[in-house]
Amino acid sequence: MPDRGSGPAGPRTRVGRPSRRMRTGLLTLGVLAVLAMLFVMFSGFWTDWLWFRSVKYSSVFTTTLWTKVGLFFFFGVLMAAAIGVNVWLAHRLRPPLSAMSLEQQSLDRYRMSIAPYKKWVLVAVTALVGLIAGASASSQWRTWLQWVNGVPFGQKDPQFHEDISFYAFDLPWFRFLLSFGFACVVLCLIAAALTHYLYGGLRVTSPGSRATAAATGHLSVLLGIFVSLKAMAYWLDRYGLAVKSSGLKSAEGWTGLRYVDAHAYLPAKTILFFIAAICAVLFFATLWRRTWQLPVIGFGLMVLSAVLIGGLYPAIVQKFQVQPNEQAKEAPFIKENIKATRDAYGIDGSKVTGYKGDYKPKDETDNERLRDAADTTASMRLLDPNVVSPTFQQQQQVRGYYQFPATLDVDRYKGSDGKEQDTVIGLRELNIAGIPERNWINDHFKYTHGYGAVTAKGTGTVNEGEPDYTEKNLPAKGHLPQHEQRIYYGEKTTQYSIVGGPQQELDYSDDSGEKSYSYKGKSGVNLANPVNRAAYAVAFGEPQILYSGAIGEGSRVLYNRTPKERVESVAPWLTIDGDAYPAVVDGRIKWIVDAYTTSNGYPYSSRTTLGDTTADSLTDGQRAVVAQQNQVNYIRNSVKATVDAYDGSVKLYQWDKNDPVLKTWMKAFPGTVEPKSKISNGMMEHLRYPQDLFKVQRQLLTTYHVTDANTFYTGSERWQIPNDPTTKSATAVPPYYLSMKMPDQKSQTFSLTTTFTPNKRDNLGAFMAVDANAKSPDYGKIRILKLPSETTVPGPQQVQSKFNSDDTVAKTLNILKKGDSEIEYGNLLTVPLDGGLLYVEPVYLRGAGTNYPLLKKVLVSYGNKAAFENSLGEALDVVFGKKAPNVGDGDEDTTTPPDTGSTTPPSDQSVQEALDDAQQAYEDGEKARESGDWAGYGEAQKKLKAALDRAAAAEKKAGEKAGSSDKGGAGEGDKQGG
């Protein structure tokens, strides 16, 4: 066979190598890709800076940024340097020659393979670890700023006599430093041990010594540092006992020392501190002794001591000293916990008082006086803001691209008579989903804002249950003072808009057609700059921003448009209340946002979870609290914030002048919070006590209304928050704003109210109200009326059940619900009245033809009397005996009539005829609705009501006739017996 390797060699060609042009093109693409990635990173930074500058809070951006950057580089470089130095030192201390063994031969191959790259490997590893450490440290910017700027509380804890600021500001930072130190030492130990092993300083299977003297000394120093940090941890743990959560059956979230902490854990931590310190010295001593014998023994003794002294001894104390007489042992610590918790949550001034008098039915003289008192005790808000939003939507939406929030707000405005009255208010915001033709120009240029506020009296209705509007239509007209009605910033406004440029906006539409408008405000970021346009095109993922002709000179982009979002962005150290509400103030519509400062380090104060305690039957994604930390044991409504609905300007006002947490943040971010004196009188009229703070306080007061340690321990006086009886969900009843007066008040004041029931019972336990009027001298004063334990007063759930089970109420509701109509219960309001409790609940009907709720009936209960009437006045008259039930509406006293033994049926032919007429009127109404004949539909509804009235009257008459017959029969029997 011929030799294939012989013969002339052909020309050699290069296969697969790209041409110079291709290499140049690939290099260009690579550079462009890197530049694109850098621009994407730059665009996020740049747009954030532009936004903060537009709202005039650039100092918040720069302070936060430089704090994060400083922490990132300091701790990142520190971690990288520590690991790098220890690896370098381990390499420097390597033995000159290694004993030949299979283990060392294998390691030699690894050493040879990484030798050319060992510097780059070291740089890469230390850089990666440094980046991770720096990123972790930068997240601690709040902890750092609080530590640096901490303001003393002026109060000391009872155990260690340290100012509370030590626990709130110092201890969290010390704990971070300690955790960083542990992580650094552990990583250094691992890196040093691997390096020593790789270069022969440590051996596993080789003969002779397992470690060189140099490796022993190096690792011993690192272990000594680790044990020293452990000693510091034991010392800090002593103070940590004051903010440690522990179980106590009578209180959830219990925080602070208990008997076993003060008499077992505290001395144990002190002893372990000294043991760890001695053990650390033994590790450092190996630099001279070159043996691990003593430090290993010391470390073993430390671990054994931690088990015996730190674990077993406290368990023995708890078992044999505390449990046999726990109440007496824990009483002093319970007392401190009660005091600290009430201080930390601002409930220390809450006053619990009991009712005077009983709940027996009053005589007629009392009833007449009570009827008069019912009108002056409270302004009953029959218009439920949680129910009537669909009514506002149906009657005042005007155009499909407007919307109202699902839950409206309650505020106070002056009526036509000049008197202040509770008012339900909602803003007509933009509904992007309702735009007739969806495209980029319409979504972001033409439909840019809502228009107008709509208000209605809270205490009454008109026209068969419709809201009594005091401001309505488009443009809005009514009792409100003249103001800017355009709404560019609102709760439902989540998309970005580009305004002020060549593209005109739709202002509003009326009978004469569409009105155009061009934004005149200074809000938003200018897009005339091409760099800005490119940055926002990347940030929003919308390339049209870069080249669209609709953007030109004067164009501004508006985003981050919800009030809570804006306040949370400019003040990231605040916790934001879930319910921002609008107010017409000084010629503008302004959103008012309550904000809180919180802490999780108040000694002895029990913790609560904000997400849980602020949840109720109305909480949804839009109304949820925005919390920086969910677990807290200190809270203050320290800031009142406003957001202008037209130009988006944000103002922060110092509401609590004594809050040390707010003072700390004001030092960290000077100039961001304005003094309370800057709040205008017009704004002050609309400020109110915030709901989320009230919900947190009421949750704590279910337990901490008790100030006696022994009673607190037994838990016999615990309350619970009842579930909302007007909904099917088993969630807490929301608090209600209401103008009312408590027994110790001379006149009505705007208040926030709630009820309590005894633990695991449905009867009423207490009623709580806080003065919510910011201009009142008693603003924030919590009043609690505790019911006598021997009296069984129905709670909200029982009152609702009583209403639902009443025969007369059920019959009327069943008739009203004929067809597709639905019954909706409004807020069940509770008001103290002369030693009793008055319940008032509006009942709404959502008709099949209207598809929005209208107020139809009012349920009232007082003592053992109840009424179901067309109006509040009529229901109060019936309850207090001023008039008989309105039989024309089928309403009767809800108490069950006595059984007379009559065999006469409860109804006769006239009742059936009236019901037939009602059925016919209902059918006529449905036909009119389907054909669009709304005048005919309204006439049919009137006939339906008249027929129902006749049916109820006939039924009442038949019942009275049956009763007369029974009385006559009884008299005849008496005669015969005589």
Sequence and secondary structure as in RCSB ss.txt:
>XXXX:A:sequence
MPDRGSGPAGPRTRVGRPSRRMRTGLLTLGVLAVLAMLFVMFSGFWTDWLWFRSVKYSSVFTTTLWTKVGLFFFF
GVLMAAAIGVNVWLAHRLRPPLSAMSLEQQSLDRYRMSIAPYKKWVLVAVTALVGLIAGASASSQWRTWLQWVNG
VPFGQKDPQFHEDISFYAFDLPWFRFLLSFGFACVVLCLIAAALTHYLYGGLRVTSPGSRATAAATGHLSVLLGI
FVSLKAMAYWLDRYGLAVKSSGLKSAEGWTGLRYVDAHAYLPAKTILFFIAAICAVLFFATLWRRTWQLPVIGFG
LMVLSAVLIGGLYPAIVQKFQVQPNEQAKEAPFIKENIKATRDAYGIDGSKVTGYKGDYKPKDETDNERLRDAAD
TTASMRLLDPNVVSPTFQQQQQVRGYYQFPATLDVDRYKGSDGKEQDTVIGLRELNIAGIPERNWINDHFKYTHG
YGAVTAKGTGTVNEGEPDYTEKNLPAKGHLPQHEQRIYYGEKTTQYSIVGGPQQELDYSDDSGEKSYSYKGKSGV
NLANPVNRAAYAVAFGEPQILYSGAIGEGSRVLYNRTPKERVESVAPWLTIDGDAYPAVVDGRIKWIVDAYTTSN
GYPYSSRTTLGDTTADSLTDGQRAVVAQQNQVNYIRNSVKATVDAYDGSVKLYQWDKNDPVLKTWMKAFPGTVEP
KSKISNGMMEHLRYPQDLFKVQRQLLTTYHVTDANTFYTGSERWQIPNDPTTKSATAVPPYYLSMKMPDQKSQTF
SLTTTFTPNKRDNLGAFMAVDANAKSPDYGKIRILKLPSETTVPGPQQVQSKFNSDDTVAKTLNILKKGDSEIEY
GNLLTVPLDGGLLYVEPVYLRGAGTNYPLLKKVLVSYGNKAAFENSLGEALDVVFGKKAPNVGDGDEDTTTPPDT
GSTTPPSDQSVQEALDDAQQAYEDGEKARESGDWAGYGEAQKKLKAALDRAAAAEKKAGEKAGSSDKGGAGEGDK
QGG
>XXXX:A:secstr
   TT S        S   HHHHHHHHHHHHHHHHHHHHHHHHHHHHHHHHHHHTT HHHHHHHHHHHHHHHHHH
HHHHHHHHHHHHHHHHHT  SS    HHHHHHHHHHHHHGGGHHHHHHHHHHHHHHHHHHHHHTTHHHHHHHHH 
   S B TTT  BHHIIIIIHHHHHHHHHHHHHHHHHHHHHHHHHHHHTTSB SSSSS SB HHHHHHHHHHHHH
HHHHHHHHHHHHHHHGGG B  BTTBTT BS  HHIIIIIHHHHHHHHHHHHHHHHHHHHHHHH  SHHHHHHHH
HHHHHHHIIIIIHHHHHIIIIIGGGHHHHHHHHHHHHHHHHHHHTT TT EEEE  S  S   HHHHHHHHHHHH
HHEE   S TTT HHHHHHHH  STTEE  SS EEEEEE TTS EEEEEEEE EE GGG SS  HHIIIIIS  E
E EEEEEEEEEETTTEEEEEEETTTTEESS     EESS TT  S EEESSSS EEEEEETTEEEEE      SE
E  SHHHHHHHHHHTT THHHH TT  TT EEE   SHHHHHHHH TTSEE S  EEEEETTEEEEEEEEEEEES
  TT   EEHHHHT  TT  SSSS B S SEESEEEEEEEEEEETTT  EEEEE  TT HHHHHHHHHSTTSSB 
GGGS HHHHTT B  HHHHHHHHHHHHHHT   HHHHHHTTT EE  B TTSSS  B   EEEEE  TT SS EE
EEEEEEEETT  S  EEEEEE BTTSTTTT EEEEE  TTS    HHHHHHHHHH HHHHHHHHHHT TT EEEE
   EEEEETTEEEEEEEEEEE TTT SEEEEEEEEEETTEEEEESSHHHHHHHHTTSS   GGGT   SS     
   S S  HHHHHHHHHHHHHHHHHHHHHHHT HHHHHHHHHHHHHHHHHHHHHHHHHHHHHHHHHHHHHHHHHH
HH 
